[in-house]
Amino acid sequence: MPQHFEINSTVPKPLHQLIYDNADRIVEIFVGRARRHELPPRDAAHSDVVDDLNRYVRELALAYQLGDDDRSEAVAKAHGGQRWYAGYDLRSVLLEYGILRAAISDVVAQAGHQMTTDELDRVAQLVNSALAEAAVEFTLRANEELQEALRVAEQAVRAREEVIAVVSHDLKNPLSVICGSVAMLEDALARDDTEAARPLRAHAARIRRSSARMSCLITDLLDLAKIRDGRVELQLREEQTSELLKAAADQSAALAEQRPVHLVNDGGADSLVSCDRERVLQVFDNVVGNAIKFSSPGESVRLTVESSPDECTFTVHDVGPGIPEQQLSLLFERFWTSPRTTSGSGTGLGLAIARGIVEAHGGRIWVHSAPGEGTSFFFTLPTPGGLRSRKAS
């Protein structure tokens, strides 16, 4: 049964009764002001919203009378969830309670009741307590929706990657046939001195380049699938850091000459690392290739290494345009490509694969950059002693 107040017309109404009796008027004033602030919901007179507010105002009056804050907080909690369903954002919820408190004060004043300092503080306490409950509930509902959206997105990404991996694997055999056939075709055309063979040689070369690029892309996609599933196969051996840097510089020399960019091996204190040489060179290929791509002709890309007892840190530094801060956290994400890339040839897989390979070795990879200050990529590999220490611990 709803609680009712006994009315004595000869005695001024107490504050809680004024609020209770004027709940409809308070909500009416609130709705008008909320509209001026362009608060949701889009139809502020919708019965669900207004009825909910009426109930909250009356429960606030009863909480004031009984000294029981839980009454209004319970309604406010439901109110926060309702506001989430109605399309509010958190800022609107916070603003709404300020408008509601002002509407209560104005209606009480219009009824001829001058609120004392204690009454103002008590009403403010009740409203703020309710606001906290509403905001918490609103945030919980919003987080639930966000988590569900993330779960659905992750499922979609995983399904996409599984399809890509399967398709990529199935493409390797026919692509191998194409590559073998075009090699035979080029060999035959190289021995043909006729005029008709000249354009055919150009077409065959174009097929070979496209096939090679497709083969690299398929390899990247399959590597990405292995990294995602934790199936990176490593053949660990002890390698000299100086030899790794020399091999990394040699494999990117042709690309640097084409740009042209000065590729400088600055070396560093020589040491041993435990790694899969081919996989590490794959990391260098991606990182150094990016550095060359974003360097202007005539600039330098420098390779260095620093050694410590447990790990060695390799650095690839360029003096290119640098990377905006908001993009740094995205560099190692799958399929993300920089807006600076104008050729349209990037797949956004290189750095993601590099990170997977480095982390499979137990290392770390990171970047320091700022616009106009160039970019430095760093990655670590364990020394034999560092690897033994990890296994022992």
MOPE-V461335 format. One record per residue. N is the residue number from 1. RES is the residue in one small letter. OMEGA is omega as a letter, one per 20 degrees, with the letter a starting at -180 (none if undefined). NEAR is the number of other C-alpha atoms within 8 Angstrom. D_CENTER is the distance of its C-alpha to the mean C-alpha in whole Angstrom. Layout:
n = [N/N]
res = [RES/RES]
omega = [OMEGA/OMEGA]
near = [NEAR/NEAR]
d_center = [D_CENTER/D_CENTER]
//
This chain:
n = [1/2/3/4/5/6/7/8/9/10/11/12/13/14/15/16/17/18/19/20/21/22/23/24/25/26/27/28/29/30/31/32/33/34/35/36/37/38/39/40/41/42/43/44/45/46/47/48/49/50/51/52/53/54/55/56/57/58/59/60/61/62/63/64/65/66/67/68/69/70/71/72/73/74/75/76/77/78/79/80/81/82/83/84/85/86/87/88/89/90/91/92/93/94/95/96/97/98/99/100/101/102/103/104/105/106/107/108/109/110/111/112/113/114/115/116/117/118/119/120/121/122/123/124/125/126/127/128/129/130/131/132/133/134/135/136/137/138/139/140/141/142/143/144/145/146/147/148/149/150/151/152/153/154/155/156/157/158/159/160/161/162/163/164/165/166/167/168/169/170/171/172/173/174/175/176/177/178/179/180/181/182/183/184/185/186/187/188/189/190/191/192/193/194/195/196/197/198/199/200/201/202/203/204/205/206/207/208/209/210/211/212/213/214/215/216/217/218/219/220/221/222/223/224/225/226/227/228/229/230/231/232/233/234/235/236/237/238/239/240/241/242/243/244/245/246/247/248/249/250/251/252/253/254/255/256/257/258/259/260/261/262/263/264/265/266/267/268/269/270/271/272/273/274/275/276/277/278/279/280/281/282/283/284/285/286/287/288/289/290/291/292/293/294/295/296/297/298/299/300/301/302/303/304/305/306/307/308/309/310/311/312/313/314/315/316/317/318/319/320/321/322/323/324/325/326/327/328/329/330/331/332/333/334/335/336/337/338/339/340/341/342/343/344/345/346/347/348/349/350/351/352/353/354/355/356/357/358/359/360/361/362/363/364/365/366/367/368/369/370/371/372/373/374/375/376/377/378/379/380/381/382/383/384/385/386/387/388/389/390/391/392/393]
res = [m/p/q/h/f/e/i/n/s/t/v/p/k/p/l/h/q/l/i/y/d/n/a/d/r/i/v/e/i/f/v/g/r/a/r/r/h/e/l/p/p/r/d/a/a/h/s/d/v/v/d/d/l/n/r/y/v/r/e/l/a/l/a/y/q/l/g/d/d/d/r/s/e/a/v/a/k/a/h/g/g/q/r/w/y/a/g/y/d/l/r/s/v/l/l/e/y/g/i/l/r/a/a/i/s/d/v/v/a/q/a/g/h/q/m/t/t/d/e/l/d/r/v/a/q/l/v/n/s/a/l/a/e/a/a/v/e/f/t/l/r/a/n/e/e/l/q/e/a/l/r/v/a/e/q/a/v/r/a/r/e/e/v/i/a/v/v/s/h/d/l/k/n/p/l/s/v/i/c/g/s/v/a/m/l/e/d/a/l/a/r/d/d/t/e/a/a/r/p/l/r/a/h/a/a/r/i/r/r/s/s/a/r/m/s/c/l/i/t/d/l/l/d/l/a/k/i/r/d/g/r/v/e/l/q/l/r/e/e/q/t/s/e/l/l/k/a/a/a/d/q/s/a/a/l/a/e/q/r/p/v/h/l/v/n/d/g/g/a/d/s/l/v/s/c/d/r/e/r/v/l/q/v/f/d/n/v/v/g/n/a/i/k/f/s/s/p/g/e/s/v/r/l/t/v/e/s/s/p/d/e/c/t/f/t/v/h/d/v/g/p/g/i/p/e/q/q/l/s/l/l/f/e/r/f/w/t/s/p/r/t/t/s/g/s/g/t/g/l/g/l/a/i/a/r/g/i/v/e/a/h/g/g/r/i/w/v/h/s/a/p/g/e/g/t/s/f/f/f/t/l/p/t/p/g/g/l/r/s/r/k/a/s]
omega = [r/r/r/r/r/a/r/a/a/a/r/a/r/a/a/r/r/r/a/a/a/a/a/a/r/a/r/r/r/a/r/a/r/r/r/r/r/r/r/i/a/r/a/r/a/a/a/a/a/r/r/r/r/a/a/a/r/r/r/r/r/r/r/a/a/a/a/a/a/a/a/a/r/r/a/r/r/r/r/r/r/r/r/r/a/r/r/r/a/r/a/r/r/a/a/a/r/r/a/r/r/r/r/a/a/a/r/r/r/r/r/r/r/a/r/r/r/r/r/a/a/r/r/r/r/a/a/r/r/r/r/r/r/a/r/a/r/a/r/r/r/r/r/r/r/r/r/r/r/r/r/r/r/r/a/r/a/r/r/a/r/r/a/a/a/a/a/r/a/a/a/a/r/r/r/r/r/a/r/a/a/r/r/r/r/r/r/a/r/r/a/a/a/r/a/a/a/r/r/r/r/r/a/r/r/r/a/a/r/r/r/r/r/r/r/a/r/r/r/a/r/r/r/r/r/r/a/a/r/a/r/a/a/r/a/r/r/a/r/r/r/r/r/r/r/r/r/r/a/a/r/a/a/r/r/r/a/a/i/r/r/r/a/r/a/r/a/r/a/a/r/r/r/a/r/a/a/r/r/r/r/r/r/a/r/a/r/r/r/a/r/a/a/r/r/r/r/r/a/r/a/r/r/r/r/a/r/a/a/a/r/a/r/a/r/a/r/r/a/a/a/a/r/a/a/r/a/a/a/a/a/r/r/r/r/r/a/r/r/a/a/a/a/a/a/r/a/a/a/a/r/r/r/r/a/a/a/a/r/r/a/a/r/r/a/a/r/a/r/r/r/a/a/a/r/r/r/r/a/r/a/r/r/r/r/r/r/r/r/a/a/a/none]
near = [2/3/4/4/5/4/5/7/5/4/5/6/8/6/9/10/10/11/13/11/7/9/11/8/8/12/13/8/9/11/10/8/9/12/9/7/6/6/11/10/8/5/6/11/7/7/6/6/10/11/8/9/10/11/9/12/11/11/11/13/12/12/13/13/8/6/6/9/11/7/11/13/12/9/11/13/14/10/12/15/12/9/11/12/7/8/8/12/7/9/6/10/14/10/8/10/11/8/11/11/11/8/12/10/9/8/11/14/10/7/7/6/8/6/11/6/6/7/8/9/8/9/10/9/8/12/11/9/10/12/12/8/13/16/13/10/12/13/9/8/10/9/8/8/8/8/8/8/8/8/8/8/8/8/8/8/8/8/8/8/9/9/8/9/11/8/8/12/10/8/9/10/8/8/10/8/8/9/11/8/8/11/9/8/9/11/8/8/11/8/6/7/7/6/5/6/10/8/7/9/11/8/8/11/9/8/9/11/8/8/11/9/8/8/10/8/8/12/9/11/12/11/10/11/11/10/12/7/6/6/7/9/4/8/7/8/9/9/11/10/11/10/8/11/12/9/9/11/12/7/8/11/9/7/10/12/9/7/10/9/15/10/11/9/10/7/10/9/7/9/10/10/15/13/14/10/11/6/9/11/11/9/14/10/11/11/13/11/11/8/14/13/7/8/14/8/7/7/11/11/16/12/15/12/12/9/11/6/7/10/12/14/11/11/12/14/12/14/13/13/11/12/11/9/8/6/9/10/7/8/11/9/10/7/7/11/9/7/5/4/8/5/5/5/4/7/8/11/13/10/13/13/13/12/12/9/13/16/10/8/10/8/11/10/11/7/9/7/13/11/9/8/10/14/16/11/12/11/12/12/15/16/14/11/9/11/11/8/8/7/6/5/4]
d_center = [51/50/51/54/55/59/60/63/63/65/63/60/57/54/51/49/52/51/47/48/51/49/45/46/46/43/41/43/42/39/38/40/38/34/35/36/32/31/29/28/30/31/34/35/38/37/39/36/35/38/40/37/37/41/41/39/41/44/42/42/45/46/44/46/49/48/46/44/40/39/40/38/35/35/36/33/30/31/31/27/27/29/27/24/26/27/24/24/21/21/23/26/26/27/29/31/33/34/36/37/38/40/41/43/45/46/48/49/51/52/54/56/54/53/50/51/48/48/48/45/43/43/42/39/39/39/36/34/34/33/30/29/29/28/25/24/25/23/20/20/21/18/16/18/17/13/13/16/13/11/14/15/12/12/16/16/14/16/19/18/18/21/23/22/23/26/27/26/29/31/31/32/36/37/35/37/40/39/39/42/44/43/44/47/47/46/49/52/51/51/55/56/57/58/56/55/52/51/48/48/47/44/43/43/41/38/38/38/35/33/34/32/29/29/30/27/24/26/26/22/21/23/22/18/20/22/19/17/20/21/24/24/28/29/33/33/35/36/36/37/34/36/37/33/33/36/35/31/33/35/33/31/35/35/32/33/36/35/33/35/33/35/33/34/35/35/35/35/37/38/37/36/33/32/30/30/32/30/27/27/28/25/23/25/26/22/21/25/25/22/24/27/25/24/27/30/33/35/32/32/29/30/30/31/31/31/33/33/35/32/29/29/27/27/25/25/25/26/27/25/23/21/17/15/14/11/10/11/8/7/11/11/8/11/13/11/14/15/16/19/20/23/25/23/23/20/18/15/16/18/16/14/18/19/16/17/21/21/19/22/25/23/22/19/18/16/17/18/19/20/21/25/25/24/21/22/20/21/22/24/26/29/33/35/36/32/32/35/34/31/33/35/33]
//
